[in-house]
Amino acid sequence: MTSSEYQQCRQIHGVAASSGMAIGPAYQLRPRETHVLRRTVVDVAAEIVRLGDARRQARAELESLQAHVLATVSAAEAGIFEAHIVFLEDPTLFDEVEATCRATNCNVEVAVEVTFDGYRDVLLESEDELFRARANDLEDIKQRLLRILGGTTAGFDLLPEPCVIFADDLLPSVAVQLDRSRILGFCLATGGPTSHVAILARGLGLPAVMGLGDTILDLPAGVTVVVDGTNGLLVVEPSPELLQSYTTQIDRERTRRAKERIAARAPATTTDGTTVVLLANLSSLAEAEEAVASGAEGVGLLRTELLFMDRATPPTEDEQLGLYRQIAALLDGRPLVIRTLDIGGDKPVPYLRQPPEQNPALGVRGVRLARSEPQLLRDQVRAIWRIGSGYPVKVMFPMVASLEEVYWLRGLVAEIGAELRDQGQPILDRLEVGVMVEVPALALLADHVARLVDFMSIGTNDLTQYALAVDRTNAAVSGIGDALHPALLRLIAQVARAARAGGAAVSVCGELAGNPLGIPVLAGFGIHTLSMSPPLIPAAKTAIRELSLAQARSVAEHVVDLASTHEVRAYLERWISP
């Protein structure tokens, strides 16, 4: 790079993908691609068998990655690898791979490369940003398959020191396996805010700027840079004055977050005296510790899926009891809502014989699976009852769609409690029963449901998917699935009114609960319990303390009368930052 070129790239504008700022040395992360050599094969059928074996191994690896991210980041980021699995199971894509192999008598590696590159190029030529972002997912799956077919193990760079990662683009599977304690931020030549690396960066709380152009790939390793993910700016070798300015801003932001974290120990009360209870969504004991440190006033959603996955047999009743009791004890009197197993055909486990489903999101999952495998649910409910006296524990059932299912679940909980008492087992003083409202049918029956349950928790992620007919794993439509859609907001408001009228507590446990734009709307609907990822709690409490309930009600009344998601977002952004 010439000195003039170097001077020109001193400040480079890109796309703001994850907010925050960081200062540190640049580190160029070079791709480790698998090189494919073409071979003419005689036994094409054997190549097709190799492909099938590689797909199965790739799926196992992706499910392991998904579980890792679910346990260490959050469910939203874990969903990235759900989308990869969907691509991996796409019959059209792999029918073409097999057809190429048969037509040209080539080894299957070549067929994979040719087919995937063709689809990737089509996506990259699209004018739709979401389609372009999915091209990176195809590349990730291609590289995984080629590595498996070549018999090599995954390799990841060992970062020498805390640094800002530079790359043309970054495969999500590589990003999640880097040592995050040494990552200060991301600067990518391509990509945008809807890419999966951007989603991961936000989940990790790291600044990211994308779409910076190829020039950044020529920056020398170790050069000092500032990554400003809030404004979408990369500053190379800042002047002492500019460096001091950014350092001051970073220190101020760090101080603000530290103050928010300290203040998060206190309740979140609006300016006119209404307290909003903030709970945590989590999957593990480690996350429970982080939740308490972040100011969570309990757990509104304990996902139990990790206990049941990546094993040959289901967890025993005593094994489940051990984890639940540990988390309940750690919470020290704070409420704990345990969601029963929520898996289906999209998350297969070896000990369940589940046939493949064309649309697992609408198939045998959640309570539907529990009814077909009743012993799984009985063992889980028994373990929850057995946590013991003195713990404020509740049970919540997912994917409930009818009143008949609610009656069955209530009866099962009561029956198991009576059995344990008759056996002389020490059990909870009382086990409150709740349902997730994520199926529109149940939302529309909320007035009846409220009279049958102790509480209702609105899962906005799936409710959005089902109400708007949007497959969250389908890149072509995922941008439509926004929980701030006015139709969704009307549905949420209706559930809140019905719950209050029927005497059931109501909360929100989907991503909307931690969204700064969503908080005033939900509070205005009269939903005063919100459950979210632990890192979001301090900022959410600060936002609530700056809000009056009267303002929130006015905002909520206004947005439900708007005609589009765009209008809702624009109005809320103006209201929050006038």
C-alpha positions in Angstrom: 0.0 0.0 0.0 1.4 3.4 -0.9 1.6 6.2 1.7 -1.2 8.1 -0.1 -3.5 5.0 -0.1 -2.6 4.5 3.5 -3.6 8.1 4.3 -6.9 7.7 2.5 -7.9 4.7 4.5 -7.2 6.5 7.8 -11.0 6.7 8.3 -13.2 4.2 6.4 -16.9 4.3 6.6 -18.8 1.0 6.5 -22.1 -0.4 7.9 -22.9 -0.3 11.6 -23.5 -3.9 12.4 -23.1 -4.1 16.2 -22.9 -1.1 18.5 -20.0 -0.1 20.8 -16.4 0.9 20.4 -13.0 -0.7 20.8 -9.4 0.2 20.3 -6.7 -2.4 19.6 -4.3 -3.9 17.1 -5.6 -5.3 13.8 -5.4 -9.0 13.2 -5.9 -10.4 9.7 -7.8 -13.6 9.9 -7.0 -15.5 6.7 -9.5 -18.1 5.5 -8.5 -21.8 5.7 -10.1 -23.2 2.6 -10.1 -26.8 1.5 -8.6 -27.2 -2.0 -10.4 -29.7 -4.2 -8.7 -31.9 -6.7 -10.8 -33.4 -9.5 -10.8 -37.2 -9.9 -12.7 -39.3 -12.4 -14.6 -42.0 -10.5 -16.0 -45.4 -11.6 -18.2 -46.1 -8.6 -20.5 -43.1 -8.5 -22.8 -44.8 -6.0 -19.9 -45.0 -3.5 -19.4 -41.2 -3.9 -23.1 -40.7 -3.1 -22.7 -42.8 0.0 -19.7 -40.6 1.0 -21.8 -37.5 0.6 -24.6 -39.0 2.8 -22.1 -39.8 5.5 -20.6 -36.3 5.3 -24.0 -34.7 5.6 -24.8 -36.7 8.7 -21.4 -35.8 10.3 -21.9 -32.2 9.4 -25.4 -32.2 11.0 -23.9 -33.7 14.2 -21.2 -31.0 14.2 -23.8 -28.2 13.7 -26.0 -29.5 16.4 -23.1 -29.5 18.8 -22.2 -25.9 17.8 -25.8 -24.9 18.3 -25.9 -26.4 21.8 -22.6 -24.6 22.6 -23.9 -21.3 21.4 -27.2 -21.8 23.2 -25.3 -22.4 26.5 -22.8 -19.6 26.1 -24.4 -16.9 24.1 -28.2 -17.1 23.6 -31.0 -18.8 21.8 -31.2 -16.2 19.1 -27.5 -16.7 18.1 -28.0 -20.5 18.3 -30.7 -20.2 15.7 -27.9 -19.3 13.2 -26.9 -23.0 13.1 -30.6 -24.0 12.8 -30.5 -22.2 9.5 -27.4 -24.0 8.4 -29.1 -27.3 9.2 -32.0 -26.3 7.0 -29.6 -25.7 4.1 -27.9 -29.0 4.8 -31.2 -30.9 4.6 -32.3 -29.1 1.4 -33.3 -31.8 -1.1 -33.1 -29.6 -4.2 -29.5 -28.5 -3.4 -28.2 -32.1 -2.8 -30.2 -33.6 -5.7 -28.2 -31.2 -7.9 -24.9 -32.3 -6.2 -25.7 -35.9 -6.9 -26.8 -35.2 -10.5 -23.6 -33.4 -11.2 -21.6 -36.3 -9.7 -23.5 -38.8 -11.9 -23.4 -36.7 -15.1 -19.7 -36.0 -15.0 -18.3 -39.0 -13.1 -16.5 -36.6 -10.8 -15.6 -37.1 -7.2 -18.3 -35.8 -4.9 -16.0 -33.0 -3.6 -16.0 -31.4 -7.0 -19.8 -31.7 -7.3 -20.3 -30.1 -3.9 -18.0 -27.2 -4.8 -19.6 -26.6 -8.3 -23.1 -26.8 -7.0 -22.7 -24.7 -3.9 -20.6 -22.0 -5.7 -23.4 -21.7 -8.3 -26.1 -21.2 -5.7 -23.8 -18.8 -3.7 -23.2 -16.7 -6.8 -26.9 -16.4 -7.5 -27.4 -15.2 -3.9 -24.6 -12.7 -4.1 -26.1 -11.1 -7.3 -29.4 -10.5 -5.5 -30.4 -6.9 -4.7 -31.9 -8.2 -1.4 -29.5 -7.9 1.5 -30.9 -10.9 3.3 -30.2 -13.1 0.2 -26.7 -11.8 0.0 -26.1 -12.5 3.7 -27.1 -16.1 3.3 -24.4 -16.7 0.7 -22.0 -16.8 3.6 -24.0 -19.6 5.2 -23.7 -21.7 2.0 -20.0 -21.1 2.0 -19.8 -22.2 5.6 -21.7 -25.5 4.9 -19.6 -26.1 1.7 -16.3 -25.7 3.6 -17.6 -28.0 6.4 -18.6 -30.7 3.9 -15.3 -30.5 2.0 -13.3 -30.7 5.2 -15.2 -33.8 6.3 -14.9 -35.4 2.9 -11.2 -34.7 2.9 -10.8 -36.3 6.3 -9.3 -33.2 7.9 -10.1 -31.7 11.3 -11.3 -28.2 11.9 -8.5 -25.7 12.5 -8.9 -22.2 14.0 -6.4 -19.4 14.4 -5.0 -18.9 17.9 -5.2 -15.2 18.5 -1.9 -13.9 19.9 -3.4 -11.1 22.0 -6.7 -9.1 22.4 -7.3 -7.7 18.9 -9.7 -6.5 16.3 -10.5 -9.2 13.8 -10.2 -8.2 10.1 -11.4 -10.5 7.4 -13.1 -10.4 4.0 -16.0 -12.2 5.5 -16.2 -14.6 8.5 -17.9 -17.9 8.6 -20.2 -18.1 11.6 -18.9 -21.5 12.7 -15.3 -20.0 12.8 -16.5 -16.9 14.7 -18.1 -18.8 17.5 -15.0 -21.0 18.1 -12.4 -18.2 18.3 -11.2 -17.2 21.8 -13.7 -14.5 22.5 -11.7 -13.3 25.5 -9.2 -12.0 22.9 -11.6 -10.4 20.5 -12.2 -6.7 20.8 -14.4 -6.3 17.7 -14.9 -7.2 14.0 -14.1 -5.3 10.8 -15.2 -7.1 7.7 -14.8 -6.1 4.0 -18.2 -7.4 3.1 -21.5 -8.2 4.9 -24.1 -6.2 6.7 -26.2 -6.0 9.8 -28.4 -9.0 8.9 -25.4 -11.3 8.4 -25.0 -14.1 11.0 -21.6 -12.7 12.1 -23.4 -9.4 12.9 -26.0 -11.3 15.0 -23.2 -13.2 16.8 -21.3 -9.9 17.5 -24.4 -8.4 19.0 -25.0 -11.5 21.1 -21.4 -11.3 22.4 -21.6 -7.5 23.0 -18.7 -6.8 20.6 -18.6 -3.9 18.2 -18.7 -4.7 14.5 -18.4 -2.7 11.2 -19.1 -4.4 7.9 -19.0 -3.5 4.2 -15.7 -1.7 4.6 -14.2 -2.8 1.3 -11.2 -4.8 0.3 -8.7 -2.0 1.3 -8.9 -3.1 4.9 -7.4 -6.5 4.0 -4.1 -4.8 3.2 -3.7 -3.2 6.6 -0.6 -4.4 8.3 -1.0 -6.7 11.3 -0.7 -4.9 14.6 -1.6 -1.5 13.4 -3.7 0.4 16.0 -7.3 0.8 14.9 -10.6 2.1 16.4 -13.7 0.2 15.5 -16.8 2.3 16.0 -19.7 -0.1 15.6 -22.3 2.5 16.6 -21.5 4.8 13.7 -20.1 2.3 11.3 -16.6 3.7 11.2 -13.1 2.3 11.2 -10.2 4.6 12.1 -6.7 3.5 11.2 -3.8 4.7 13.3 -5.7 7.6 14.9 -3.9 10.7 15.9 -3.1 11.1 19.6 -5.9 13.6 20.0 -8.5 11.3 18.2 -7.2 8.3 20.2 -7.7 10.2 23.4 -11.2 11.2 22.3 -12.2 7.6 21.6 -10.6 6.4 24.8 -12.6 8.9 26.7 -15.8 7.8 25.0 -15.1 4.1 25.6 -14.3 4.8 29.3 -17.5 6.8 29.6 -19.5 3.9 28.0 -17.8 1.4 30.3 -18.6 3.6 33.3 -22.2 3.9 32.2 -22.5 0.1 31.8 -20.8 -0.4 35.2 -23.3 2.0 36.8 -26.2 0.3 35.1 -25.0 -3.0 36.4 -24.7 -1.7 39.9 -28.1 0.0 39.6 -29.6 -3.2 38.3 -29.5 -4.7 41.7 -32.4 -2.4 42.6 -36.0 -2.8 41.1 -36.9 -1.0 37.9 -39.6 1.5 38.8 -41.1 4.0 36.4 -41.1 7.7 37.2 -44.8 7.4 38.3 -44.2 4.5 40.6 -44.9 1.3 38.7 -42.4 -1.5 39.2 -41.6 -3.7 36.2 -40.1 -7.1 37.1 -37.1 -8.2 35.0 -36.4 -11.9 34.8 -33.8 -13.8 32.8 -34.0 -16.4 30.0 -31.3 -19.0 30.4 -30.2 -22.6 29.8 -27.5 -23.4 32.4 -26.2 -23.0 35.9 -23.5 -20.7 34.7 -26.1 -18.4 33.0 -28.0 -18.4 36.3 -25.0 -16.9 38.0 -24.6 -14.3 35.3 -28.4 -13.5 35.6 -28.1 -12.8 39.4 -25.0 -10.6 38.8 -26.9 -8.7 36.1 -29.8 -7.8 38.4 -32.4 -10.5 37.4 -35.2 -10.8 39.8 -35.7 -14.4 38.9 -35.8 -16.7 35.9 -38.7 -16.3 33.5 -37.6 -19.1 31.2 -35.3 -21.9 32.0 -34.8 -23.9 28.7 -34.2 -27.5 29.5 -33.3 -28.8 26.0 -29.5 -29.0 26.7 -30.2 -31.7 29.3 -31.8 -33.9 26.7 -29.5 -33.4 23.7 -26.2 -34.9 22.6 -26.6 -38.1 24.6 -27.7 -41.7 23.9 -30.4 -41.9 26.6 -32.7 -39.3 28.2 -31.6 -37.7 31.5 -32.9 -39.5 34.6 -35.4 -37.9 36.9 -32.7 -37.5 39.6 -30.3 -36.0 37.0 -32.8 -33.3 36.1 -33.7 -32.7 39.8 -30.0 -32.0 40.5 -29.8 -29.2 38.0 -33.1 -27.7 38.8 -32.4 -27.7 42.5 -28.9 -26.1 42.0 -30.4 -23.3 40.0 -33.3 -22.8 42.4 -30.8 -22.6 45.3 -28.6 -20.2 43.5 -31.6 -17.9 42.9 -32.0 -17.6 46.7 -35.7 -17.2 46.8 -36.2 -15.6 43.4 -38.8 -17.2 41.2 -37.8 -19.9 38.7 -40.0 -20.8 35.7 -39.0 -24.1 34.2 -40.1 -24.7 30.6 -40.6 -28.4 29.8 -38.8 -30.0 26.9 -39.3 -28.1 23.6 -37.8 -30.1 20.9 -39.2 -31.7 17.7 -38.1 -33.0 14.4 -35.8 -30.1 13.9 -33.7 -31.1 16.9 -33.6 -34.9 16.7 -32.2 -36.9 19.6 -31.0 -40.5 19.3 -33.3 -42.1 21.8 -36.5 -40.7 20.2 -37.7 -42.3 17.0 -39.0 -39.2 15.2 -39.6 -39.5 11.5 -38.4 -36.6 9.3 -40.9 -33.8 9.0 -41.3 -31.4 6.0 -42.0 -28.5 8.4 -40.8 -29.3 11.9 -42.0 -25.9 13.2 -45.5 -27.0 12.6 -45.0 -30.6 13.6 -44.6 -32.8 16.6 -42.7 -30.6 19.0 -43.2 -29.2 22.5 -46.4 -30.5 24.2 -47.2 -32.5 21.1 -44.0 -34.6 21.5 -44.8 -34.9 25.2 -48.1 -36.5 24.5 -46.5 -39.0 22.1 -43.7 -39.7 24.6 -45.5 -39.3 28.0 -42.8 -40.8 30.1 -40.4 -38.0 29.2 -42.9 -35.4 30.4 -43.8 -37.4 33.6 -40.2 -37.7 34.6 -39.6 -34.0 34.0 -42.7 -32.9 36.0 -41.8 -35.3 38.8 -38.3 -33.8 39.0 -39.7 -30.3 39.1 -42.2 -31.2 42.0 -39.3 -32.8 43.9 -37.2 -29.6 44.1 -38.7 -29.3 47.5 -40.4 -27.0 50.0 -39.6 -23.4 50.1 -38.6 -22.8 46.5 -40.8 -20.5 44.3 -40.7 -22.8 41.3 -43.3 -22.8 38.4 -43.7 -25.1 35.4 -44.4 -23.7 31.9 -45.5 -25.7 28.8 -44.5 -24.8 25.2 -46.4 -25.1 22.0 -49.9 -25.3 23.5 -52.6 -24.7 21.0 -55.9 -25.7 22.6 -57.9 -25.7 25.8 -58.0 -29.5 25.7 -54.2 -29.5 26.0 -54.4 -27.1 28.9 -56.9 -29.3 30.7 -54.7 -32.3 30.1 -51.5 -30.6 31.4 -53.2 -29.3 34.5 -54.5 -32.7 35.3 -51.1 -34.3 34.7 -49.4 -31.9 37.1 -52.0 -32.4 39.8 -51.9 -36.2 39.4 -48.1 -36.4 39.7 -48.1 -34.1 42.7 -50.7 -36.4 44.4 -48.6 -39.5 43.6 -45.5 -38.0 45.1 -47.4 -37.0 48.3 -48.8 -40.5 48.6 -45.2 -41.8 48.3 -44.1 -39.5 51.1 -41.7 -37.6 48.8 -40.7 -34.1 49.9 -42.2 -31.8 47.2 -42.9 -28.1 46.5 -45.5 -26.5 48.6 -47.3 -25.5 45.4 -46.5 -25.8 41.7 -47.9 -23.0 39.6 -48.8 -23.9 36.1 -48.4 -21.7 33.1 -48.3 -21.9 29.3 -46.3 -20.2 26.6 -48.5 -18.1 24.3 -46.7 -18.7 21.0 -49.5 -20.3 18.9 -52.0 -17.7 17.6 -54.9 -20.0 18.3 -54.1 -19.9 22.0 -53.7 -16.1 21.9 -57.2 -15.8 20.5 -58.5 -18.1 23.3 -56.6 -16.2 26.0 -59.7 -15.2 27.9 -60.6 -18.9 28.4 -56.9 -19.9 29.1 -56.5 -17.2 31.7 -59.1 -18.9 33.9 -57.3 -22.3 33.7 -53.7 -21.3 34.4 -51.7 -19.4 37.0 -49.7 -17.4 34.4 -49.2 -16.9 30.7 -45.8 -16.0 29.1 -45.9 -14.6 25.6 -43.1 -16.1 23.4 -42.9 -13.3 20.8 -40.3 -15.2 18.6 -42.6 -18.1 17.7 -45.8 -16.1 17.9 -44.3 -13.8 15.3 -43.3 -16.7 13.1 -46.8 -18.3 13.3 -48.9 -15.2 13.1 -47.0 -13.7 10.2 -46.5 -17.0 8.3 -42.7 -16.5 8.4 -40.3 -19.4 8.6 -37.5 -17.9 10.8 -34.9 -20.1 9.1 -35.9 -19.1 5.6 -33.6 -16.3 4.4 -36.1 -15.2 1.8 -38.8 -14.2 4.3 -36.9 -13.8 7.6 -36.9 -10.0 7.3 -40.7 -9.9 7.3 -40.8 -11.6 10.8 -40.7 -8.5 13.0 -42.4 -8.6 16.4 -43.1 -4.8 16.1 -45.5 -5.6 13.3 -48.8 -3.8 14.3 -50.8 -7.1 13.9 -48.5 -8.8 16.4 -48.7 -5.8 18.8 -52.5 -6.0 18.7 -52.4 -9.7 19.4 -50.0 -9.1 22.4 -52.3 -6.4 23.7 -55.3 -8.7 23.4 -53.6 -11.4 25.4 -52.5 -8.9 28.1 -56.1 -7.7 28.5 -57.5 -11.2 28.7 -55.0 -12.4 31.2 -55.8 -9.5 33.6 -59.5 -10.0 33.2 -59.1 -13.8 33.9 -56.8 -13.4 36.9 -53.7 -14.9 35.3 -50.3 -13.2 35.5 -48.8 -12.3 32.1 -45.2 -11.7 30.9 -43.2 -11.6 27.7 -40.2 -13.9 27.3 -39.4 -13.4 23.6 -36.8 -11.1 22.2 -39.2 -8.2 22.1 -38.9 -8.1 26.0 -35.3 -6.9 25.8 -35.7 -4.6 22.8 -35.5 -0.9 23.8 -38.2 -0.1 21.3 -40.5 -2.8 22.6 -40.2 -2.1 26.4 -42.4 1.0 26.5 -45.0 -0.7 24.3 -45.2 -3.8 26.5 -45.3 -1.7 29.7 -48.1 0.4 28.1 -50.1 -2.8 27.4 -49.9 -3.5 31.1 -47.3 -6.2 30.9 -45.1 -5.6 33.9 -43.0 -8.7 33.9 -40.3 -9.1 31.2 -37.8 -11.9 30.7 -34.7 -11.5 28.6 -31.1 -12.5 28.1 -29.1 -11.6 31.2 -26.7 -9.0 29.6 -29.8 -6.9 28.5 -31.2 -6.5 32.0 -29.1 -3.5 33.3 -29.9 -1.3 30.3 -33.5 -2.4 30.3 -33.8 -1.3 34.0 -32.3 2.0 33.1 -34.8 2.5 30.3 -37.8 1.7 32.5 -36.6 4.1 35.2 -36.7 6.9 32.6 -40.2 6.1 31.6 -43.6 7.0 33.0 -46.4 4.5 32.8 -48.7 7.3 31.5 -46.2 7.8 28.6 -46.0 4.1 27.9 -49.8 3.8 27.7 -49.9 6.7 25.2 -47.2 5.1 23.1 -48.9 1.7 23.1 -52.3 3.2 22.2 -50.7 5.0 19.2 -48.6 2.1 17.7 -51.5 -0.4 17.5 -53.2 2.0 15.2 -50.3 2.3 12.8 -50.4 0.4 9.5 -46.9 -1.0 9.1 -43.8 -2.2 10.9 -41.9 0.6 9.3 -44.3 3.2 10.8 -44.1 1.6 14.2 -40.3 1.5 14.2 -40.0 5.1 12.9 -42.4 6.4 15.6 -40.7 4.5 18.4 -37.2 5.6 17.3 -38.4 9.3 17.2 -40.1 8.9 20.6 -37.0 7.4 22.3 -34.5 9.7 20.7 -36.4 12.9 19.8 
